[in-house]
Structure formats: C-alpha cells, structure tokens
Amino acid sequence: MHKRMNPREQRRMMERMGMNMDSVADVQQVIIRTASKDIVIDEPEVAILQVQGQKMYQVIGGQVSEQAPSQRQAAEAAAAPTFSEEDVQLVADQTGRSL
C-alpha cells in the first residue's frame, strides 16, 4: 500500500529533482493552431512545469471546440473595425490632413 503524500512534500520532492511548477492565473482561452484546424479551449487551468531549463505548459479542462481555418479567418475579419468614409474625412479635417 502506498503512502499518500501531502502537497508540501510533493513540492519539496519536485524541487530536489530540479522541477518547478507554477500556475497561470486568469487564463481565458488557449488556441492550438494547426494547418488543418484550430483547437480552442475556453477557461482552462494552465500550469507551467520547468524541468532542466525546459518549459512545459499543461492545459487542463475547459470547454473544447474545433474550428476550420476558414472559420478563423472569418472570425478575424468580423472583429476588424470598419470606418465609414464620413468618419475618415472627419478625422482628416480635424487633424489638418488630406486624403
């Protein structure tokens, strides 16, 4: 039967092995982009594990969805601001610039 370790003992053992683990606070979204799709993870828990100078990111839980690259481009285009010709002219007039 194995003895259960408390978190403090686990942390000490990890430090002795040269490992360090920190959590990242307030993560809203993680996106993994591949050539064929985007994997979107909303509200995950993220931890950074450092071992011998290497960083590993651990993503836990959250709502997972997949998007095709065309959906990504459409979403980015929809988020881009649009300005009317009237707005552009107003700013040009106020700054003394010409179009």
C-alpha positions as CSV (number, residue, x, y, z in Angstrom):
1,M,0.0,0.0,0.0
2,H,1.3,3.4,-1.0
3,K,1.5,6.3,1.5
4,R,-0.3,9.4,0.2
5,M,2.0,12.5,0.0
6,N,0.7,15.8,1.0
7,P,1.2,18.7,-1.5
8,R,4.0,20.2,0.6
9,E,6.1,17.0,0.4
10,Q,5.4,16.7,-3.3
11,R,6.6,20.3,-3.9
12,R,9.8,19.6,-2.0
13,M,10.5,16.4,-3.9
14,M,9.9,18.2,-7.2
15,E,12.4,20.9,-6.2
16,R,15.0,18.3,-5.3
17,M,14.6,16.8,-8.8
18,G,15.0,20.2,-10.3
19,M,11.4,20.7,-11.2
20,N,9.3,23.8,-10.6
21,M,5.6,24.1,-11.2
22,D,3.6,27.4,-11.3
23,S,0.0,28.1,-12.3
24,V,-1.0,30.8,-14.7
25,A,-3.8,33.0,-13.3
26,D,-6.9,34.2,-15.1
27,V,-6.5,32.3,-18.4
28,Q,-9.5,32.9,-20.6
29,Q,-8.6,30.9,-23.7
30,V,-5.9,28.7,-25.2
31,I,-5.7,28.2,-29.0
32,I,-3.7,25.5,-30.7
33,R,-3.3,26.2,-34.4
34,T,-2.5,23.5,-36.9
35,A,-2.5,23.6,-40.7
36,S,-5.9,21.9,-40.8
37,K,-7.8,23.3,-37.8
38,D,-7.8,25.4,-34.6
39,I,-8.4,23.8,-31.3
40,V,-10.0,26.3,-28.9
41,I,-10.1,25.7,-25.2
42,D,-12.1,28.2,-23.2
43,E,-11.5,28.8,-19.5
44,P,-8.8,26.2,-18.9
45,E,-6.4,25.8,-16.0
46,V,-2.8,26.3,-17.2
47,A,0.3,25.3,-15.4
48,I,4.0,25.8,-16.3
49,L,6.3,23.0,-15.4
50,Q,10.1,23.8,-15.6
51,V,12.5,20.9,-15.8
52,Q,16.2,21.3,-16.5
53,G,15.7,24.7,-18.3
54,Q,12.8,23.4,-20.4
55,K,9.3,24.8,-20.0
56,M,6.2,22.6,-20.5
57,Y,2.7,24.0,-20.5
58,Q,-0.1,21.9,-19.1
59,V,-3.6,22.8,-20.1
60,I,-6.4,21.2,-18.0
61,G,-10.1,21.2,-18.6
62,G,-12.2,23.8,-20.1
63,Q,-14.7,23.8,-23.0
64,V,-13.1,22.4,-26.2
65,S,-14.1,23.3,-29.7
66,E,-12.5,22.9,-33.1
67,Q,-12.6,25.4,-36.0
68,A,-11.5,25.1,-39.6
69,P,-9.0,27.8,-40.8
70,S,-11.8,29.4,-42.9
71,Q,-13.8,30.0,-39.7
72,R,-10.8,31.6,-38.1
73,Q,-10.3,34.0,-41.0
74,A,-14.0,34.9,-41.0
75,A,-14.0,35.5,-37.2
76,E,-10.9,37.7,-37.5
77,A,-12.4,39.7,-40.4
78,A,-15.6,40.2,-38.4
79,A,-13.6,41.5,-35.5
80,A,-11.7,44.1,-37.6
81,P,-13.1,47.6,-37.2
82,T,-14.7,49.3,-40.2
83,F,-14.8,53.1,-40.7
84,S,-17.2,55.0,-42.9
85,E,-15.8,57.5,-45.5
86,E,-17.5,60.2,-43.4
87,D,-15.6,59.2,-40.3
88,V,-12.3,59.2,-42.2
89,Q,-13.0,62.6,-43.6
90,L,-13.9,64.0,-40.2
91,V,-10.6,62.8,-38.7
92,A,-8.7,64.1,-41.7
93,D,-10.4,67.5,-41.3
94,Q,-9.7,67.7,-37.5
95,T,-6.1,66.8,-37.9
96,G,-5.4,69.1,-40.9
97,R,-4.5,66.2,-43.1
98,S,-5.7,65.5,-46.6
99,L,-6.8,62.2,-48.0
